[in-house]
Amino acid sequence: MYAPSTPLPLVLVAALGLGGCGHGAGQAAREPVPVRSSDVVTMEELARVATSSTLFEALHALRPAWFRRNPTTLRPQAEGDVVVYLDQSRLGGPETLRTIQVNAATVIRHYSASEAEARFGPGHLHGAIQVSTTR
């Protein structure tokens, strides 16, 4: 009579465990889908709105929420708008985005009011938009 050196249940567990490791014939390896951040706009996203000539138009198409006043601030009726920075220089309000061409930006980041005040100092009740360029 044959006496196996490895107990049968252990062999079955190992075989079943390895069966799920490879890709079957009907399964193709998939690239992970990049998750779009609601706080960042990349060059790739900007390329999708190629008909927009200025960042003002492009960002209104891609992230309209960035221009809404934040109702969760302590003073939602407070004066002012989101503050725009070009690289590290403060430009002004959202209308200044009309002076920046879409192809000049490499990445654009939105900061909430609390993030903007921590990064840039007081005076950002409605957040900030920082445009980074290739300069």
Wavefront OBJ file of the C-alpha trace (Angstrom):
o trace
v 0.000 0.000 0.000
v 1.223 3.531 -0.862
v 1.761 5.964 2.041
v 2.175 9.587 0.842
v 4.850 11.626 2.569
v 2.676 14.780 2.583
v -0.830 14.577 3.997
v -3.512 14.837 1.309
v -5.428 17.793 2.853
v -2.232 19.916 2.871
v -1.593 19.171 -0.812
v -5.158 20.173 -1.709
v -4.933 23.449 0.222
v -1.666 24.338 -1.516
v -3.052 23.489 -4.960
v -6.231 25.485 -4.411
v -4.301 28.452 -3.032
v -1.983 28.618 -6.029
v -4.800 28.283 -8.535
v -5.923 31.883 -7.986
v -2.473 33.434 -8.451
v -2.238 33.440 -12.251
v -4.437 35.074 -14.851
v -6.857 32.731 -16.548
v -7.200 32.665 -20.301
v -10.272 34.895 -20.118
v -8.719 37.413 -17.734
v -6.423 40.127 -19.010
v -4.046 41.996 -16.736
v -5.532 45.441 -16.112
v -3.682 48.662 -15.502
v -4.861 50.441 -12.382
v -7.227 53.261 -13.221
v -5.851 56.539 -11.881
v -8.140 58.179 -9.386
v -8.972 61.763 -10.262
v -8.297 64.074 -7.373
v -10.877 66.739 -6.803
v -8.113 69.049 -5.544
v -5.645 68.710 -8.433
v -5.842 69.280 -12.192
v -3.021 67.812 -14.280
v -1.716 68.612 -17.763
v -3.487 65.498 -19.047
v -6.852 66.798 -17.835
v -6.165 70.228 -19.290
v -5.453 68.605 -22.664
v -9.015 67.226 -22.656
v -10.449 70.748 -22.642
v -8.243 71.935 -25.485
v -10.948 74.301 -26.741
v -10.434 76.429 -23.636
v -7.824 79.084 -24.171
v -7.501 80.370 -20.605
v -7.315 78.631 -17.265
v -10.461 80.449 -16.177
v -12.478 78.641 -18.872
v -10.711 75.308 -18.399
v -11.152 75.238 -14.630
v -14.798 76.247 -14.869
v -15.270 73.245 -17.166
v -13.215 70.806 -15.067
v -13.754 71.945 -11.448
v -16.656 74.431 -11.181
v -16.897 73.780 -7.430
v -13.566 75.560 -6.919
v -15.308 78.865 -7.653
v -18.277 78.407 -5.320
v -18.168 80.076 -1.966
v -17.661 77.612 0.833
v -20.900 77.308 2.864
v -19.056 75.539 5.701
v -16.902 78.522 6.618
v -17.753 80.434 9.756
v -18.837 83.379 7.585
v -20.239 82.019 4.301
v -21.424 85.511 3.307
v -17.910 86.928 3.789
v -16.578 89.202 1.090
v -13.972 87.983 -1.333
v -13.339 85.050 -3.591
v -10.876 82.258 -3.996
v -7.320 83.653 -4.181
v -5.119 82.703 -7.144
v -1.366 82.096 -6.946
v 0.908 81.711 -9.953
v 3.789 79.557 -8.806
v 4.477 81.296 -5.453
v 3.190 84.794 -6.283
v -0.257 86.003 -5.287
v -2.155 87.231 -8.366
v -5.576 88.105 -6.998
v -9.093 86.778 -7.539
v -10.381 84.176 -9.976
v -10.579 86.671 -12.853
v -6.758 86.645 -12.978
v -6.993 83.115 -14.385
v -8.119 84.760 -17.640
v -4.534 86.011 -18.065
v -2.977 82.521 -17.966
v -2.967 80.298 -21.052
v -3.918 76.642 -20.563
v -0.649 75.347 -22.040
v 1.412 77.340 -19.507
v 0.231 75.266 -16.529
v 1.760 71.974 -15.443
v -0.425 71.356 -12.384
v -3.150 73.286 -10.609
v -4.075 72.678 -6.982
v -7.052 73.857 -4.984
v -6.725 74.503 -1.252
v -9.683 74.708 1.106
v -9.951 77.806 3.293
v -8.166 76.141 6.216
v -5.439 74.637 4.003
v -4.895 77.972 2.230
v -4.631 79.895 5.492
v -2.141 77.348 6.847
v -0.049 77.528 3.652
v -0.337 81.193 2.617
v -1.526 82.999 5.757
v -4.758 84.762 6.667
v -7.169 86.170 4.106
v -8.299 83.004 2.328
v -11.904 82.621 3.498
v -12.863 80.926 0.242
v -9.669 78.953 -0.379
v -6.897 79.301 -2.933
v -5.906 78.019 -6.355
v -2.194 77.558 -7.003
v -1.062 77.323 -10.623
v 2.357 75.780 -11.205
v 4.063 76.479 -14.506
v 7.185 75.296 -16.301
v 9.085 78.447 -15.346
l 1 2 3 4 5 6 7 8 9 10 11 12 13 14 15 16 17 18 19 20 21 22 23 24 25 26 27 28 29 30 31 32 33 34 35 36 37 38 39 40 41 42 43 44 45 46 47 48 49 50 51 52 53 54 55 56 57 58 59 60 61 62 63 64 65 66 67 68 69 70 71 72 73 74 75 76 77 78 79 80 81 82 83 84 85 86 87 88 89 90 91 92 93 94 95 96 97 98 99 100 101 102 103 104 105 106 107 108 109 110 111 112 113 114 115 116 117 118 119 120 121 122 123 124 125 126 127 128 129 130 131 132 133 134 135
